[in-house]
Every structure is written in C-alpha cells, then in structure tokens.
C-alpha cells in the first residue's frame, strides 16, 4: 500500500457526503489515483484514469464492501464472467432502445401527468419529493411488476438502501466504523422480501410481461426458473440505483437550469433541447457519483501507481465529470458546452444497463413539467442542498409559478 498525503488521512465520510468536490479537485491535482484510509480503498478521480480502469483487461468488477453488505451476492454490478453474462442477459432485453421505444411514452407520460395534477394549481411545490423521485420510482416500479406498491414506499426503499450502500467508512483494521448504519437497509430488504416473495410465487406459475417475471423465466429450460436468491441482489441494485438515477438526474438538471435563466427559457421554448439539458445535468451532478469499483486481476501500474493483484479501486465518475483536463469550467452548468461524452453511466462491460431508459424517463418528466408549468421559477427564499458521495442529488428543490 502506498503512503498517503497527510491531508488525505484526515478526510471524513461526513465531508464526502456533504460536498466531495473540493476534496476530489485536490485529489485530481495532487494524487489522481490515491488510497483513502476512510474508505479503505484507492479512488480514481480523473476522466482518463476512470476510463482506463473501467475498460482494462487487468481489472474486473467487484462490489464495494458496504455494497456487498447491503445487496448480498451475486449483484450484477459486482460479478464477472458467466454469472455477469447471465444477469445481463436477464435484465438487458427490456432495456434495449428498440424495446424501450415501444412502451416508454405510454408508461411514463401518464405517470408524470398524474403527479402534476396533484400540485399544478398550487403555485408552489417541492419538486424532488413531489415529482422527480415519484415519477422515477413509479416508472421503474411499474416496469418491474410492483404497480401495487405505493410511490412513497418505493422512495423509502431506495433512500434506505442508498444510506446503507454508502455507509462505507472503515477503521485502520478495515472494520466498518458505523455498523448500525446498515440496519435501515436490512429493514428495507425485509419489507421488499415480504412484498415480492408472494409475487415471485405467482410469477413462477403464471408468468407475465413484467420485468421480474422475465428475469425468472427468460433463457431458462422449460419448466425451470432462476432461483429467487440469485435474483434478489440484482433487484436491490435496481431498487436503489435504477430508481434513484432518473429522479435525481431530473432534479439536478432543473437546479442547473435555474443557475442559467437564459438556458432555462431556451429549453422551455425548445423542448428538443431537453435531452441536451439532461446530459449536461448528469455530467454536472452525476447521480451515481462514486458507487462502482474494480479489482486488479494482476500486478499493474496505473498513472504511475503500482497496484498489486487484488487491489480495489473506486471509480469516482462524479469527479471524472468535473475534470478540467476534459471540460472547461466543469463546475458550471452550461448546455452550450461542446457535447463531450461523460461518465455518469460508467464505461466498459459494466456500464449501466439502463442508460436509454433513464434518459427517456428524465426527458418525458421534464417535457410534461415544462409543458404544464412553463413559468417555473426557483423559490429563492430556500437554499438548494445536495447530499451524497456514492449517490448524489438535491435533497429538495422548492419552486413557484403564477397560477
């Protein structure tokens, strides 16, 4: 293990959760591939290093220690070889662009309109909890086969799983500094099992077109289904990352647009610019900020750092998307910047399966919001605070409009 700079030894989890950007800006400048004692892991912080490791044959996926404690095994984000291929063959078909195009409007647009109807005449609302997150969880919940689980429950699940997954602080012996931080994740999983187990019992005998039913049956020999214990870790991944990402990407995009009133007006007037606005929002505040990891399969040197076989590296995509070597003025939201690719969805074999789905949930959500409330303004009497290091988004976004 390489020696760390003294200031790196002093980094705390609370600093990372509150605002990782200053820390990671300094890491990019001084030690772009560094060992962080608080995480018990190396972190990659620049665009080039994250992309190199994510696509290198000398690394394979591994789930973080806190992620493994939260999801269990085998979760699709932390496996390789035949198991990864099988899990991706299980989840990928419903998320292919041609398939998503077939049903995405019919799924998401009525959901967005229903939530808009609940506050459209009020003249003010908190958008994260009342619109962005609900649209996101409802769209995925219905797709999975959880249409009868209310949106607040789905939101509660992903927040509990998120706090558990990012409870990553360790001591000098590699032991979790806050073992009680996994309790609410365990509670969420127990609630999920209580609701989903009977559904799986039904889907085994009566398959339908819901995603979890397909996960059970697709690609299996006649009369056989995948074991539920094999499916659950990946379902937990979906109930966290896939539910969180579109909602927080939508909210971050709105916050970014509010910093550029001219661009907000342009996007409202020209809805064809919404995908561009979303892409910049995901770069500006990546919803999955630093939640994926790789492990070296051989002794390897990266960015001048010798990494022995078995070294875990966290890929901090949120930091990479603020790399000044790649983006001019990266801390500013700006839809006019050149359309360079970002890493909000990762790279390599373990790039996010839901890229197309998430982008279109955001697109439809913002189309409906701007069409219904074109005079949307941020409530300047309240601040916008972001939270999270593994997963990041605004905690609240209060807005007003004329009625």
PASETOR-195219 format. One record per residue (C-alpha): residue in one letter; x, y, z. Coordinates in pm, 1 decimal, m for minus. Each point is the difference from the previous one (the first is absolute). Last residue first. Example, Ala and Ser with C-alpha at 12.3 -4.5 7.8 and 13.67 -1.06 7.14 Angstrom:
residues 2
@code = S c1 = 1367.0 c2 = m106.0 c3 = 714.0
@code = A c1 = m137.0 c2 = m344.0 c3 = 66.0
END
This chain:
residues 403
@code = X c1 = m5149.6 c2 = 3045.2 c3 = m1119.4
@code = X c1 = 345.9 c2 = 158.5 c3 = m9.1
@code = X c1 = 290.8 c2 = m224.0 c3 = 75.8
@code = X c1 = 211.5 c2 = m113.0 c3 = 296.6
@code = X c1 = 275.9 c2 = m249.6 c3 = 64.0
@code = X c1 = 157.6 c2 = m176.3 c3 = 298.5
@code = X c1 = 270.4 c2 = m252.0 c3 = m82.7
@code = X c1 = 89.9 c2 = m246.5 c3 = 275.6
@code = X c1 = 274.6 c2 = m250.5 c3 = 83.7
@code = X c1 = 182.6 c2 = 75.2 c3 = m322.8
@code = X c1 = 187.6 c2 = m297.1 c3 = m143.7
@code = X c1 = 291.3 c2 = m231.5 c3 = 64.5
@code = X c1 = 60.5 c2 = m374.5 c3 = 26.1
@code = X c1 = 333.7 c2 = m125.2 c3 = 135.6
@code = X c1 = 90.3 c2 = 343.7 c3 = 136.4
@code = X c1 = m332.9 c2 = 134.1 c3 = 108.5
@code = X c1 = m193.9 c2 = 314.9 c3 = 68.2
@code = X c1 = m92.1 c2 = 311.0 c3 = m194.9
@code = X c1 = m154.2 c2 = 306.6 c3 = 158.9
@code = X c1 = m217.4 c2 = 252.8 c3 = m180.1
@code = X c1 = m68.1 c2 = 304.8 c3 = 213.5
@code = X c1 = m343.2 c2 = 141.1 c3 = 80.7
@code = X c1 = m137.7 c2 = 352.7 c3 = m39.3
@code = X c1 = 109.7 c2 = m5.5 c3 = m363.9
@code = X c1 = m288.1 c2 = m225.1 c3 = m102.0
@code = X c1 = 120.7 c2 = m116.1 c3 = m340.0
@code = X c1 = m218.2 c2 = 104.8 c3 = m289.2
@code = X c1 = m237.6 c2 = m194.5 c3 = m227.7
@code = X c1 = m183.6 c2 = 214.5 c3 = m255.0
@code = X c1 = m43.8 c2 = m288.0 c3 = m248.0
@code = X c1 = m209.1 c2 = m203.3 c3 = 246.8
@code = X c1 = m192.8 c2 = m274.0 c3 = m184.5
@code = X c1 = 219.5 c2 = m17.2 c3 = m309.6
@code = X c1 = 313.5 c2 = 45.5 c3 = 207.4
@code = X c1 = m94.5 c2 = m282.1 c3 = 237.5
@code = X c1 = m119.7 c2 = m233.5 c3 = m276.6
@code = X c1 = 316.0 c2 = 40.2 c3 = m203.9
@code = X c1 = 210.9 c2 = m27.1 c3 = 315.7
@code = X c1 = m147.2 c2 = m336.1 c3 = 98.7
@code = X c1 = 9.3 c2 = m125.6 c3 = m358.1
@code = X c1 = 368.4 c2 = 76.9 c3 = m35.1
@code = X c1 = 95.0 c2 = m131.3 c3 = 342.9
@code = X c1 = m177.4 c2 = m332.7 c3 = m59.5
@code = X c1 = 162.8 c2 = m1.6 c3 = m343.5
@code = X c1 = 352.0 c2 = 40.0 c3 = 133.0
@code = X c1 = m54.1 c2 = m268.6 c3 = 262.0
@code = X c1 = m128.2 c2 = m255.0 c3 = m252.7
@code = X c1 = 284.4 c2 = 55.9 c3 = m245.3
@code = X c1 = 274.5 c2 = m27.5 c3 = 260.1
@code = X c1 = m163.6 c2 = m288.7 c3 = 189.8
@code = X c1 = 268.6 c2 = m266.0 c3 = m38.1
@code = X c1 = 258.8 c2 = 218.5 c3 = 171.8
@code = X c1 = 353.6 c2 = m61.3 c3 = m123.9
@code = X c1 = 136.9 c2 = m323.9 c3 = 141.1
@code = X c1 = 165.7 c2 = m124.6 c3 = m318.8
@code = X c1 = 183.9 c2 = 328.3 c3 = m46.2
@code = X c1 = m106.7 c2 = 343.2 c3 = 113.4
@code = X c1 = m202.6 c2 = 173.0 c3 = 269.9
@code = X c1 = m345.3 c2 = 153.9 c3 = m31.7
@code = X c1 = 102.9 c2 = 346.4 c3 = 122.7
@code = X c1 = 322.9 c2 = m29.7 c3 = m197.3
@code = X c1 = m37.1 c2 = 292.0 c3 = m240.2
@code = X c1 = 33.4 c2 = 25.9 c3 = m376.9
@code = X c1 = 85.3 c2 = 344.6 c3 = m139.1
@code = X c1 = m286.8 c2 = 205.6 c3 = m143.6
@code = X c1 = 187.0 c2 = 332.3 c3 = m24.6
@code = X c1 = m126.8 c2 = 239.2 c3 = 268.8
@code = X c1 = m323.8 c2 = 183.4 c3 = m78.1
@code = X c1 = m202.3 c2 = m191.8 c3 = 258.1
@code = X c1 = 195.1 c2 = 166.9 c3 = 279.7
@code = X c1 = m2.0 c2 = m94.0 c3 = 369.3
@code = X c1 = 318.7 c2 = 137.5 c3 = 154.6
@code = X c1 = 229.7 c2 = m215.7 c3 = 214.0
@code = X c1 = 163.0 c2 = m132.7 c3 = m317.9
@code = X c1 = 148.0 c2 = 337.3 c3 = m105.7
@code = X c1 = 144.2 c2 = m153.7 c3 = m318.1
@code = X c1 = m36.0 c2 = m377.4 c3 = m8.5
@code = X c1 = 253.1 c2 = m278.6 c3 = m61.9
@code = X c1 = 321.1 c2 = 108.4 c3 = 171.8
@code = X c1 = m217.9 c2 = 200.0 c3 = 239.7
@code = X c1 = m140.5 c2 = m328.1 c3 = 136.4
@code = X c1 = m347.7 c2 = 60.9 c3 = 137.5
@code = X c1 = m153.8 c2 = m309.8 c3 = m164.6
@code = X c1 = 288.5 c2 = m205.3 c3 = 137.3
@code = X c1 = m98.3 c2 = 107.9 c3 = 350.6
@code = X c1 = m356.3 c2 = m122.0 c3 = m41.2
@code = X c1 = 137.3 c2 = m317.9 c3 = m157.2
@code = X c1 = 193.5 c2 = m87.3 c3 = 312.8
@code = X c1 = 111.3 c2 = m351.1 c3 = m91.5
@code = X c1 = 91.6 c2 = m174.7 c3 = 323.9
@code = X c1 = 315.4 c2 = m210.8 c3 = m32.5
@code = X c1 = 46.8 c2 = m337.6 c3 = 170.5
@code = X c1 = 346.1 c2 = m159.3 c3 = m10.5
@code = X c1 = m4.1 c2 = m379.2 c3 = m45.0
@code = X c1 = 320.7 c2 = m21.0 c3 = m202.3
@code = X c1 = 238.7 c2 = 270.8 c3 = 113.3
@code = X c1 = m52.6 c2 = 358.5 c3 = m113.5
@code = X c1 = 312.6 c2 = 198.6 c3 = m82.8
@code = X c1 = m88.3 c2 = 367.2 c3 = m49.6
@code = X c1 = 149.9 c2 = 186.7 c3 = m295.8
@code = X c1 = m340.2 c2 = 80.0 c3 = m149.3
@code = X c1 = m86.8 c2 = m370.4 c3 = 11.1
@code = X c1 = 250.9 c2 = m276.6 c3 = 60.7
@code = X c1 = m116.6 c2 = m360.2 c3 = 14.4
@code = X c1 = 48.3 c2 = m315.4 c3 = 202.3
@code = X c1 = m278.7 c2 = m224.7 c3 = m121.7
@code = X c1 = m378.9 c2 = m31.8 c3 = 21.5
@code = X c1 = m42.1 c2 = 351.7 c3 = 136.0
@code = X c1 = m334.4 c2 = 66.7 c3 = 166.4
@code = X c1 = m261.9 c2 = 244.7 c3 = m129.3
@code = X c1 = m252.5 c2 = 217.8 c3 = 178.6
@code = X c1 = m332.2 c2 = 174.9 c3 = m43.4
@code = X c1 = m180.0 c2 = 242.5 c3 = 231.3
@code = X c1 = 176.2 c2 = 331.6 c3 = m48.7
@code = X c1 = m243.0 c2 = 258.8 c3 = m136.6
@code = X c1 = m298.6 c2 = m200.4 c3 = m119.1
@code = X c1 = m223.4 c2 = 305.3 c3 = m43.3
@code = X c1 = 278.3 c2 = 189.7 c3 = m182.5
@code = X c1 = m35.3 c2 = 369.1 c3 = 76.2
@code = X c1 = 132.0 c2 = 211.1 c3 = m289.0
@code = X c1 = 37.9 c2 = m296.3 c3 = m236.6
@code = X c1 = m353.0 c2 = m121.7 c3 = 65.9
@code = X c1 = m135.6 c2 = 353.3 c3 = m35.0
@code = X c1 = 192.0 c2 = 49.5 c3 = m324.1
@code = X c1 = m159.1 c2 = m312.6 c3 = m144.1
@code = X c1 = m339.2 c2 = 113.0 c3 = 127.4
@code = X c1 = 28.0 c2 = 340.9 c3 = m169.0
@code = X c1 = 99.1 c2 = m166.9 c3 = m326.6
@code = X c1 = m299.9 c2 = m231.3 c3 = 24.2
@code = X c1 = m224.1 c2 = 304.7 c3 = 70.8
@code = X c1 = 115.6 c2 = 199.2 c3 = m303.6
@code = X c1 = m281.2 c2 = m137.9 c3 = m218.9
@code = X c1 = m235.2 c2 = 169.7 c3 = 245.1
@code = X c1 = 81.5 c2 = 342.3 c3 = m150.8
@code = X c1 = m183.6 c2 = 271.3 c3 = 193.9
@code = X c1 = 55.5 c2 = m165.3 c3 = 339.0
@code = X c1 = 360.7 c2 = m77.9 c3 = m95.2
@code = X c1 = 69.8 c2 = 358.4 c3 = m108.3
@code = X c1 = m159.0 c2 = 148.4 c3 = 310.5
@code = X c1 = 209.1 c2 = m226.2 c3 = 221.7
@code = X c1 = 308.8 c2 = 91.1 c3 = m202.8
@code = X c1 = m56.9 c2 = 371.4 c3 = 57.5
@code = X c1 = m70.6 c2 = m63.6 c3 = 367.5
@code = X c1 = 335.8 c2 = m175.5 c3 = 45.9
@code = X c1 = 30.7 c2 = m100.3 c3 = 366.6
@code = X c1 = m363.1 c2 = m121.3 c3 = m18.9
@code = X c1 = 105.9 c2 = m232.2 c3 = m280.8
@code = X c1 = 246.9 c2 = m171.6 c3 = 231.5
@code = X c1 = m262.0 c2 = m48.0 c3 = 270.3
@code = X c1 = m235.6 c2 = m146.9 c3 = m260.9
@code = X c1 = 266.5 c2 = m237.3 c3 = m128.9
@code = X c1 = 76.3 c2 = m105.0 c3 = 356.9
@code = X c1 = m367.3 c2 = m85.2 c3 = 55.6
@code = X c1 = m28.1 c2 = m206.7 c3 = m318.2
@code = X c1 = 326.8 c2 = m180.8 c3 = 71.4
@code = X c1 = m126.3 c2 = m61.7 c3 = 352.9
@code = X c1 = m318.0 c2 = m162.1 c3 = m124.1
@code = X c1 = 163.7 c2 = m195.2 c3 = m282.0
@code = X c1 = 280.0 c2 = m140.2 c3 = 221.8
@code = X c1 = m174.7 c2 = m91.5 c3 = 322.6
@code = X c1 = m232.0 c2 = m274.0 c3 = m122.3
@code = X c1 = 263.2 c2 = m173.9 c3 = m213.0
@code = X c1 = 262.3 c2 = 33.8 c3 = 270.7
@code = X c1 = m196.6 c2 = m111.4 c3 = 305.7
@code = X c1 = m287.7 c2 = m229.8 c3 = m92.7
@code = X c1 = 203.0 c2 = m116.8 c3 = m297.2
@code = X c1 = 298.5 c2 = m106.7 c3 = 208.9
@code = X c1 = m241.6 c2 = m164.9 c3 = 245.7
@code = X c1 = m143.7 c2 = m199.1 c3 = m292.6
@code = X c1 = 353.6 c2 = m103.1 c3 = m89.4
@code = X c1 = 52.9 c2 = m141.6 c3 = 350.6
@code = X c1 = m346.3 c2 = m167.6 c3 = m14.4
@code = X c1 = 42.4 c2 = m200.5 c3 = m319.8
@code = X c1 = 227.8 c2 = m282.4 c3 = 117.8
@code = X c1 = m199.9 c2 = m41.6 c3 = 320.8
@code = X c1 = m312.6 c2 = m18.3 c3 = m217.5
@code = X c1 = 136.1 c2 = m302.3 c3 = m186.9
@code = X c1 = m22.1 c2 = 32.4 c3 = m376.1
@code = X c1 = m292.0 c2 = m188.0 c3 = m148.3
@code = X c1 = m44.5 c2 = m348.3 c3 = m140.4
@code = X c1 = m289.3 c2 = m170.6 c3 = m182.1
@code = X c1 = 153.3 c2 = 44.4 c3 = m342.9
@code = X c1 = 368.2 c2 = 83.7 c3 = 21.2
@code = X c1 = 78.8 c2 = 358.3 c3 = 102.4
@code = X c1 = 85.8 c2 = 286.1 c3 = m234.5
@code = X c1 = m282.8 c2 = 218.6 c3 = 122.5
@code = X c1 = m195.7 c2 = m140.5 c3 = 296.1
@code = X c1 = 80.1 c2 = 168.9 c3 = 328.8
@code = X c1 = 137.7 c2 = 323.0 c3 = m142.5
@code = X c1 = m301.9 c2 = 18.3 c3 = m229.7
@code = X c1 = m231.0 c2 = m11.5 c3 = 300.8
@code = X c1 = 212.5 c2 = 270.1 c3 = 162.5
@code = X c1 = m43.2 c2 = 221.0 c3 = m307.9
@code = X c1 = m378.3 c2 = m23.8 c3 = m25.1
@code = X c1 = m143.9 c2 = m164.0 c3 = m312.6
@code = X c1 = m166.9 c2 = m297.0 c3 = 175.0
@code = X c1 = 97.5 c2 = m336.4 c3 = 139.7
@code = X c1 = m265.3 c2 = m194.2 c3 = 192.3
@code = X c1 = 154.1 c2 = m289.7 c3 = 195.8
@code = X c1 = 335.2 c2 = 157.6 c3 = 83.3
@code = X c1 = m161.8 c2 = 344.1 c3 = m17.9
@code = X c1 = m235.2 c2 = m79.6 c3 = 289.7
@code = X c1 = 270.1 c2 = m120.6 c3 = 239.8
@code = X c1 = 209.5 c2 = 297.2 c3 = m112.9
@code = X c1 = m286.0 c2 = 231.5 c3 = 95.7
@code = X c1 = m25.5 c2 = m165.9 c3 = 340.4
@code = X c1 = 374.1 c2 = 61.7 c3 = 54.2
@code = X c1 = m18.4 c2 = 361.8 c3 = m121.1
@code = X c1 = m193.8 c2 = 159.2 c3 = 285.6
@code = X c1 = 160.4 c2 = m164.2 c3 = 303.9
@code = X c1 = 337.1 c2 = m2.8 c3 = m175.4
@code = X c1 = m11.8 c2 = 374.1 c3 = m60.2
@code = X c1 = m91.4 c2 = 69.5 c3 = 362.4
@code = X c1 = 289.5 c2 = m216.8 c3 = 119.7
@code = X c1 = 230.8 c2 = 175.9 c3 = m243.9
@code = X c1 = m108.1 c2 = 339.4 c3 = 131.2
@code = X c1 = 65.2 c2 = m104.3 c3 = 359.2
@code = X c1 = 346.0 c2 = m126.8 c3 = m94.5
@code = X c1 = 72.6 c2 = 332.9 c3 = m163.5
@code = X c1 = m123.5 c2 = 171.1 c3 = 317.6
@code = X c1 = 244.3 c2 = m201.3 c3 = 210.9
@code = X c1 = 305.4 c2 = 51.3 c3 = m219.2
@code = X c1 = 107.8 c2 = 318.0 c3 = 178.7
@code = X c1 = 14.3 c2 = m192.3 c3 = 326.6
@code = X c1 = 342.8 c2 = m125.3 c3 = m108.7
@code = X c1 = 134.7 c2 = 356.0 c3 = 12.5
@code = X c1 = 382.0 c2 = m12.7 c3 = m7.8
@code = X c1 = m2.2 c2 = m304.3 c3 = m226.8
@code = X c1 = 307.4 c2 = m214.9 c3 = 53.2
@code = X c1 = 301.1 c2 = 34.9 c3 = m230.1
@code = X c1 = 247.4 c2 = m23.2 c3 = 286.3
@code = X c1 = 94.0 c2 = 368.2 c3 = m21.7
@code = X c1 = m369.0 c2 = 90.2 c3 = 21.9
@code = X c1 = m262.1 c2 = m10.1 c3 = m272.5
@code = X c1 = m256.0 c2 = 245.5 c3 = m140.2
@code = X c1 = m218.2 c2 = m143.8 c3 = m275.9
@code = X c1 = m354.1 c2 = 68.3 c3 = 114.2
@code = X c1 = m66.2 c2 = 82.7 c3 = m365.6
@code = X c1 = m197.5 c2 = m317.9 c3 = m69.2
@code = X c1 = m201.6 c2 = 38.2 c3 = 320.9
@code = X c1 = m94.3 c2 = 361.6 c3 = m68.6
@code = X c1 = m98.5 c2 = m93.4 c3 = m353.2
@code = X c1 = m200.8 c2 = m305.3 c3 = 108.5
@code = X c1 = m200.0 c2 = 216.5 c3 = 240.5
@code = X c1 = m57.2 c2 = 268.8 c3 = m264.1
@code = X c1 = m94.9 c2 = m259.7 c3 = m260.0
@code = X c1 = m251.1 c2 = m170.5 c3 = 225.5
@code = X c1 = m163.5 c2 = 320.5 c3 = 120.1
@code = X c1 = m54.2 c2 = 112.8 c3 = m356.4
@code = X c1 = m166.9 c2 = m332.2 c3 = m84.2
@code = X c1 = m220.5 c2 = 32.6 c3 = 308.1
@code = X c1 = m93.1 c2 = 356.3 c3 = m92.9
@code = X c1 = m88.6 c2 = m115.5 c3 = m351.1
@code = X c1 = m255.3 c2 = m257.8 c3 = 111.6
@code = X c1 = 60.7 c2 = m367.3 c3 = m72.1
@code = X c1 = m287.1 c2 = m129.1 c3 = m218.6
@code = X c1 = 188.4 c2 = 60.1 c3 = m324.9
@code = X c1 = 294.2 c2 = m208.3 c3 = 119.1
@code = X c1 = 43.3 c2 = m202.9 c3 = m318.8
@code = X c1 = 346.7 c2 = 119.6 c3 = m99.2
@code = X c1 = m130.9 c2 = 246.3 c3 = m258.9
@code = X c1 = m252.4 c2 = 144.1 c3 = 245.4
@code = X c1 = 271.8 c2 = 53.7 c3 = 259.2
@code = X c1 = 233.5 c2 = 149.1 c3 = m257.8
@code = X c1 = m247.4 c2 = 267.8 c3 = m107.8
@code = X c1 = m133.0 c2 = 56.3 c3 = 353.4
@code = X c1 = 349.1 c2 = 40.6 c3 = 144.8
@code = X c1 = 103.1 c2 = 268.0 c3 = m250.4
@code = X c1 = m328.6 c2 = 191.2 c3 = m6.8
@code = X c1 = m5.1 c2 = 1.7 c3 = 381.4
@code = X c1 = 364.4 c2 = 116.2 c3 = 26.7
@code = X c1 = m42.8 c2 = 296.3 c3 = m234.7
@code = X c1 = m353.4 c2 = 102.2 c3 = 99.3
@code = X c1 = m99.8 c2 = 54.2 c3 = 362.2
@code = X c1 = 320.0 c2 = m93.5 c3 = 183.7
@code = X c1 = 246.1 c2 = 176.0 c3 = m230.4
@code = X c1 = m242.7 c2 = 268.8 c3 = m122.1
@code = X c1 = m91.1 c2 = 181.1 c3 = 321.2
@code = X c1 = m310.2 c2 = 185.8 c3 = m115.3
@code = X c1 = m138.5 c2 = 345.4 c3 = m68.7
@code = X c1 = m279.5 c2 = 165.8 c3 = m200.2
@code = X c1 = m259.6 c2 = m248.3 c3 = 125.3
@code = X c1 = m192.7 c2 = m71.4 c3 = m321.0
@code = X c1 = 244.4 c2 = m257.5 c3 = m138.7
@code = X c1 = 43.0 c2 = m176.5 c3 = 334.7
@code = X c1 = m170.4 c2 = m341.7 c3 = m19.5
@code = X c1 = m60.9 c2 = 22.7 c3 = m373.9
@code = X c1 = 374.6 c2 = 2.8 c3 = m62.6
@code = X c1 = 27.6 c2 = m340.8 c3 = 167.7
@code = X c1 = m260.5 c2 = m150.2 c3 = m230.8
@code = X c1 = 155.0 c2 = 164.4 c3 = m305.4
@code = X c1 = 341.7 c2 = m149.7 c3 = 70.2
@code = X c1 = m146.6 c2 = m348.7 c3 = 39.2
@code = X c1 = m205.5 c2 = 35.3 c3 = m318.9
@code = X c1 = 319.1 c2 = 95.8 c3 = m189.5
@code = X c1 = 217.6 c2 = m276.4 c3 = 143.5
@code = X c1 = m152.8 c2 = m328.3 c3 = m115.9
@code = X c1 = m165.5 c2 = 87.7 c3 = m331.2
@code = X c1 = 303.7 c2 = 203.7 c3 = m96.0
@code = X c1 = 246.1 c2 = m277.5 c3 = 90.1
@code = X c1 = m183.6 c2 = m287.4 c3 = m169.4
@code = X c1 = 145.9 c2 = m82.3 c3 = m342.3
@code = X c1 = 293.6 c2 = 238.4 c3 = 23.6
@code = X c1 = 128.9 c2 = m207.1 c3 = 292.8
@code = X c1 = 6.8 c2 = m313.9 c3 = m218.4
@code = X c1 = 191.1 c2 = 162.8 c3 = m284.1
@code = X c1 = 235.6 c2 = 166.0 c3 = 246.5
@code = X c1 = 82.5 c2 = m321.3 c3 = 191.1
@code = X c1 = m113.2 c2 = 15.5 c3 = 362.9
@code = X c1 = m243.6 c2 = m292.9 c3 = 2.2
@code = X c1 = 269.9 c2 = m226.9 c3 = m147.9
@code = X c1 = 276.0 c2 = 102.9 c3 = 243.5
@code = X c1 = m116.2 c2 = m138.6 c3 = 335.4
@code = X c1 = 31.7 c2 = m378.5 c3 = m39.6
@code = X c1 = 273.5 c2 = m1.6 c3 = m263.4
@code = X c1 = 188.2 c2 = 235.3 c3 = 233.0
@code = X c1 = m42.8 c2 = m246.5 c3 = 285.3
@code = X c1 = 114.2 c2 = m287.9 c3 = m219.5
@code = X c1 = 305.2 c2 = 182.3 c3 = m132.8
@code = X c1 = 95.3 c2 = 110.4 c3 = 349.8
@code = X c1 = m26.8 c2 = m359.3 c3 = 124.1
@code = X c1 = 196.4 c2 = m129.6 c3 = m301.0
@code = X c1 = 295.7 c2 = 234.0 c3 = 54.1
@code = X c1 = m17.7 c2 = 277.6 c3 = 257.7
@code = X c1 = m186.6 c2 = 110.7 c3 = 309.9
@code = X c1 = m32.3 c2 = 324.7 c3 = 196.6
@code = X c1 = m256.4 c2 = 217.8 c3 = m176.3
@code = X c1 = m233.3 c2 = m291.6 c3 = m74.4
@code = X c1 = m34.9 c2 = m87.4 c3 = 368.5
@code = X c1 = 95.1 c2 = m360.0 c3 = 84.2
@code = X c1 = 15.1 c2 = 38.5 c3 = 294.9
@code = X c1 = m131.2 c2 = 213.6 c3 = 284.8
@code = X c1 = m151.7 c2 = 341.2 c3 = m61.0
@code = X c1 = 86.6 c2 = 200.1 c3 = 312.9
@code = X c1 = 308.2 c2 = m177.9 c3 = 136.1
@code = X c1 = 129.6 c2 = m36.8 c3 = m354.6
@code = X c1 = m51.5 c2 = 370.2 c3 = m58.9
@code = X c1 = 177.1 c2 = 87.0 c3 = 324.4
@code = X c1 = 300.9 c2 = m207.9 c3 = m107.9
@code = X c1 = m11.9 c2 = 140.0 c3 = m351.4
@code = X c1 = m112.3 c2 = m234.7 c3 = m275.3
@code = X c1 = 267.0 c2 = m128.1 c3 = m233.0
@code = X c1 = 25.6 c2 = 31.7 c3 = m375.7
@code = X c1 = 310.9 c2 = m108.7 c3 = m186.2
@code = X c1 = 336.0 c2 = 160.0 c3 = m59.2
@code = X c1 = 306.2 c2 = m84.0 c3 = m208.5
@code = X c1 = m213.9 c2 = m23.2 c3 = m314.9
@code = X c1 = m42.2 c2 = 375.4 c3 = 24.9
@code = X c1 = m326.4 c2 = 177.5 c3 = m90.2
@code = X c1 = m103.4 c2 = 136.7 c3 = 340.5
@code = X c1 = 364.7 c2 = 51.2 c3 = 101.9
@code = X c1 = 84.6 c2 = 215.2 c3 = m301.3
@code = X c1 = m328.6 c2 = 190.5 c3 = 13.6
@code = X c1 = 44.8 c2 = 91.2 c3 = 365.3
@code = X c1 = 365.7 c2 = 92.5 c3 = m58.4
@code = X c1 = m74.9 c2 = 218.6 c3 = m302.3
@code = X c1 = m296.3 c2 = 182.6 c3 = 152.1
@code = X c1 = 176.5 c2 = 75.4 c3 = 327.0
@code = X c1 = m80.7 c2 = m107.4 c3 = 357.5
@code = X c1 = 96.4 c2 = m363.0 c3 = 52.0
@code = X c1 = m37.7 c2 = m104.8 c3 = 363.5
@code = X c1 = 206.5 c2 = m254.0 c3 = 189.2
@code = X c1 = m169.0 c2 = m179.0 c3 = 284.2
@code = X c1 = m46.5 c2 = m19.8 c3 = 375.9
@code = X c1 = m263.9 c2 = 269.9 c3 = m32.9
@code = X c1 = 119.6 c2 = 217.7 c3 = 289.3
@code = X c1 = 358.6 c2 = m96.8 c3 = m85.3
@code = X c1 = m20.1 c2 = 151.5 c3 = m348.4
@code = X c1 = 263.0 c2 = m150.2 c3 = m231.9
@code = X c1 = 66.6 c2 = 223.9 c3 = m297.9
@code = X c1 = m23.5 c2 = m1.8 c3 = m378.2
@code = X c1 = m26.0 c2 = 366.7 c3 = m101.3
@code = X c1 = 250.5 c2 = 105.5 c3 = 268.4
@code = X c1 = 76.3 c2 = 372.6 c3 = m5.4
@code = X c1 = m225.3 c2 = 169.7 c3 = m255.5
@code = X c1 = m277.4 c2 = m258.4 c3 = m27.1
@code = X c1 = 12.7 c2 = m51.3 c3 = 377.5
@code = X c1 = m38.0 c2 = 372.8 c3 = 58.5
@code = X c1 = m309.3 c2 = 14.1 c3 = m217.9
@code = X c1 = m121.9 c2 = m316.0 c3 = 173.8
@code = X c1 = 11.6 c2 = 163.3 c3 = 340.2
@code = X c1 = m161.5 c2 = 321.1 c3 = m121.9
@code = X c1 = m278.3 c2 = m197.0 c3 = m179.1
@code = X c1 = m95.6 c2 = m249.9 c3 = 271.0
@code = X c1 = m259.2 c2 = 225.7 c3 = 165.6
@code = X c1 = m221.1 c2 = m118.0 c3 = 286.0
@code = X c1 = 44.5 c2 = m374.3 c3 = m47.3
@code = X c1 = 375.9 c2 = 20.4 c3 = m46.3
@code = X c1 = 48.6 c2 = 231.5 c3 = 296.2
@code = X c1 = m218.7 c2 = m222.4 c3 = 218.7
@code = X c1 = 204.8 c2 = m302.6 c3 = m103.6
@code = X c1 = 318.0 c2 = 161.9 c3 = 128.9
@code = X c1 = 325.8 c2 = 102.2 c3 = m169.4
@code = X c1 = 288.4 c2 = 31.5 c3 = 249.8
@code = X c1 = 229.4 c2 = m264.0 c3 = m151.8
@code = X c1 = m25.1 c2 = 180.9 c3 = m333.9
@code = X c1 = 145.3 c2 = 310.7 c3 = 162.5
@code = X c1 = 313.0 c2 = m194.9 c3 = 94.0
@code = X c1 = 71.0 c2 = m113.2 c3 = m355.4
@code = X c1 = m30.5 c2 = m375.7 c3 = m21.0
@code = X c1 = 268.7 c2 = m265.3 c3 = 4.5
@code = X c1 = m42.1 c2 = m276.8 c3 = m254.0
@code = X c1 = m142.1 c2 = m337.4 c3 = 95.8
END
